[in-house]
Amino acid sequence: MQAILLTATGAPEVLVPSEVPAPAPGPGEILLRTEAIPVLFPETMLRSGAFPLPIQFPIVFGTQAAGVVSDVGADVDAALIGQRVLVSSNAFGTYAEQVSVPAAVAVRIPDAVSSVDAAAVGMSASVALPLLETATLTGTETVLIEAAGTGVGAYLTQLAKEFGAARVIATAGSPEKAEEARGFGADVVIDHRTPDWTDRLRETLGGATLDVVFDSIGGESALALLDLMTPLRGRMLGYGFLSGTAAQVSTMDLIMHGLTFIGCSGPDWLAGVAAARADVLERVAAGSITPLVDRVLPLDQAAHAHQVLAERTAKGTIVLRPTA
């Protein structure tokens, strides 16, 4: 079968189309014939070497896929065969025409949702839901959503007022993405590419404060935001670092401002993200979440997809589609 091998860490070119043996489902596993494979921003960081990978190269890359169950292993209900499901894999292997994963990670895709749309929301929207639930909005808060024109930020913006945000201030990295963020429900959008964007935010607030910050940029700007947050009840939820580093905020910074920082990462957090996928797919079927698909590419163009993500020009998820 065709698959994409990660041959080393480095530039996108380390992703190489190859022919590899087809997997077989072991006990407790399903075999998925993939139809749509999302290319995820965290995968680009793993590929580049930003995070250490305790693996031996080469390895079939990829962490999520949507498709049809074609076979099952021992101790798995054969009724799953023929069902469309969304799966994730901690052991990689999804950039391929077929992948074996534990049956427990499979989430059924509603009939009204295409495999491409399921792949598009499987990560970003499933992160947005737990973020909003953790923020415990009450209907009075002013919130800041960073990078709101695409990815997790776009889904946060789509859902924020449903979950209780009174005012949504967003940031975006281009005029096109700013327009997308407004369409998703942002009341104000600020360009976070300008060095003084936090000063512009201060002007926009006009003496008001931020009750909740959904921080995906991290870096030094996170520290600058503390002065703009509501003392004693302001909370920052850190879940990304598009700047290249996590939020540069110390315990003393939080104490002196009377604020809370919630780190949204780690095994327990990821378990909550996985648990949200069924809800996300039902919301897509009901029309309360709009899937964001930038483009669909053949599987063998995985390296190109990673290059597009590195350039920060994608307006949604890039989805790979096997040709078989």
N, C-alpha and C positions, 0 to 999 in steps of 0.2 A: 504494500500500500504506500501511497505518498504521505510523507510527513516532513515537518520542518525540524531539523536538528540544530540545537544550540551547540556549536563546536568549540566555543571558548567564550569568555566574557570580553566585551568590546563593542565596537561600532555595529550598526545593523547588519553589516555584511557577514557577521558570524552566524547568522541564521541561514541555513543552507537547505534547499529542497533535496530530499533523498528518498530512495525506496527502502523501506524497512519491513521486517516481518509483521504481519497483522497480529494483534494481541488476541488472547483467549480469556474469557472471564473465569476467574477463580471462584472459590467458595465465597458466597456473599456478594458477588460482583455482578454487574451488568456489562454487556458489550454495546457501545453506542456507535451507530453510524452517524457521523457528524454531518450536520447541514449548515450550521452557522457557528463561527468561532470568533469571539470578541478579542480584539487586541487591546490590552489594558495598560494604563500608564504604569502601574507597579511592575508589570512585566518588562517594560523598557528599562527600569532601574535595575532589575535583576540581571537583565541581559548585559547592561553596561558595566556591571561590577560594583555599582553603588552599595549593594548589599552582598555580603559574602554568601556564596552558594556551596554548601558542603556536598558536592556531587562530583562524579567522574564524567568528563566529557568524552564523546558527544552524548546528548540526551534529547529525546523528543520534547520540545518546549511547549508551553501553554498551560493555563490553569482553569479555563472554563470552556464549555461548549454546549450547544443545543443540537438535538438530533433525535433519531428514532432508535429505540432499544431493539437490537437485532438478535440478541441471545442473552441467556442468563446462566450464571453458575449454580453450583449446588446451594441449597437452602434459600433460593430466591424464587418468588412466585412467578411462574411462567406467564401469568396474565400480563406482566409488564411488557412482554414482547409485542412490538408494534406501537407502543405508546411513545409520544413525543415528550421529552424531558429536557430540563436544564441541569447540568452537572458542573461540579467544581472538582479540582484535583490538587491535593497537597503534594503529590508526587510528580507533577507536570504530566505531559503526554497528550494534551488536547489539540495541539497544532497537527492534526492528523486526520485521515479519512475515517479511522476507527480508534476508539479508546475504551479501555476497561477501567471502571471505577467502582467503589463500593455502592451497592444499591441504596444505602441509607442517604447518600448525598443527592440523589435524583429528586427533582421537583417537577411535577407534571405541568406541562404547558397547556393552558386552556385552548380550546379549539379556535377561539376568536383571535388568538395571538400567533403571529408568524414566528418561525424559528429565528429569523433575523431580529425581530423586535425583542424576543425573549433574550437573545444574546446581548442586545444593546443595553438592557436594563439590569442584567444579572448582577453586575457589580455596583455601578454608580448609584442607581436608585435604591438598591438594597443597603447601601451605606447611609443614604439620606434618611431613610425611615428611622433607624435607631438613633441617628443624630437628633432628629426632631423630638423623638420620644424622650431622650436623655435631657434635652433642653427644658422640658416641662414648661412650655409656654402657657400663659394664662389669658391671652387676649389683649394685653396692655403693652407688650414689649416692643421696643425698637430693636431690630436685629440687623447685623451686618453679615452678608454672605459673600465671601471672597470667590473670585473666579466663577461668577454666576452664569456665564454664557454657555458653558459646556460642562460635561462630567457631573460629579456629585453636586457641585454648586447649582447647576441648572435644575436638577431634580429638587434640591432644597428650595429653590425659588418657586418652582411650580407648586410646592406643597405647604410653604411656610404659613400662609394666611389660613389655610384649612386647619393647621395645627395651633393657631393662636397668635401669630405675629400681627401686631397692629400696623407697623411700618417696616418695610423691607428696603434697606439700603444695600446696594450690591456693588461689586467691583468687576471689571472685565478688562481683557487685554487687547481689545481692538474695537473699532466702531461697529463692526459687524456683530461681534459677540455682545457688545453693549445693547444693540438693538434686540438681539435674542433675549437677553436678560429682562428687558422691559416687557417683551411679549410674554415672558413667563410669569410676570407679576411684580417685578421690582419697581418701587416708587421712584428711586433715584439710582443712577449708575455712575460710578467714578472709575476713571482709567488708572489701574494700579501699576501701569508701566512707568508713570511719571515719578521721579524721586520724591516729590513732595505730596504724594497722594493722600497721606494722612492729614496734611494741613488742609487740603481741599475737603476732606471728610469733616474736619473740625468746623469749617465754614458752613458746610451743609447742615450740620447738626444745630448750629445757631444757638448754642447754649444748652441744648438737650444732651442726653448721654445714651450710650449703647447699653442695652440690658444683656444682650447675648451676641457673641461673636463666634461665627463658624469659621475657624481659621484653617485654611488650606495652604496659605503662602508660607507661614512660619517666618524664620529669620528675624531680622532686627525690627521689621515693621510690627511684629506682635507686641514688642515692648512699647513702641510708640502708641499703640492702641489703648494701653492700660489707662492713660490719662483721659481717655474719652469714654470710659466705661462707668456705669452707675456704681458708686461705692456701696459696699455691703451686700448687694444682691446681683451685681454684674458677674457673668460667667462666660468664660472663653472655652470653647470646645475645640481642641487641637486634633486634627485628623490627617494633616498632610503637610508637605514642605516643598511647595513648588519653587521656593527660593533656593533650594538645595540643602537647607538645614532646618531642623525643627525650631519651634518658637524659642527665641532667646529670652526667656522669662525665668527669673529665679524665684525661689520660695520667698525671699525677702521682698522682691518686687510685688508679689501678690499680697503679702502681709501688709505692706505699707499702703497699698491701694484698697485693701479690704475686698479683694476679689477672689474668685474661684477659677482654677484652671482644671479642666477635665480632659485627661488623655484618652483618646478614643482609638485604642489599638490593643494588640495582644490577643491571646487565644480566646479569652472570654468574650471580648468585643467581637472578634471574628465569628464566634458561634452565634452571636445575636444577629450579625449581618446575614449569615446563612439562613437563620430562622425567618428572616424577613422576606426571603425570595418568593415564597408562595403568596404572601400578601401583595407584593409588588406586581406579580404576574396577574393576579385578580384585579388589581387597580388598572393595569394596562387594558385588560379585557373590558372593564367598565368605563374606560375613557378618562379616568381621573389622573392618569400619568401618560404623558406623551413621550414615546420612545424617541431618542435622538440618535439617528444613524447618519454618520458623515458620508460613508461610501461602503460598497461591498466589493471586495477584491478577490481574485483567485487565491487559493491557498499558497501557491508558490510565490506570491508577492508579499509574503510576511515581512521581509526586510524593508521593502518600500513602505509598508504600513508603519513600521517602527520609526522610519525616517520622518514621515509626516507627523507623527506624534512628537518627535523630538523638536520639530520646527514650530510646534504649538499652533498649527493652523487648522487642525480638525475642529469641526463644530459639533461633533458627536462621536459615537463609537465607530471605529473602523471594524468591519466584520469580514472575516475570511470565509470563503466558501469553497469546499472541495469540488473538484471537477467531476469526480466519479458519482 
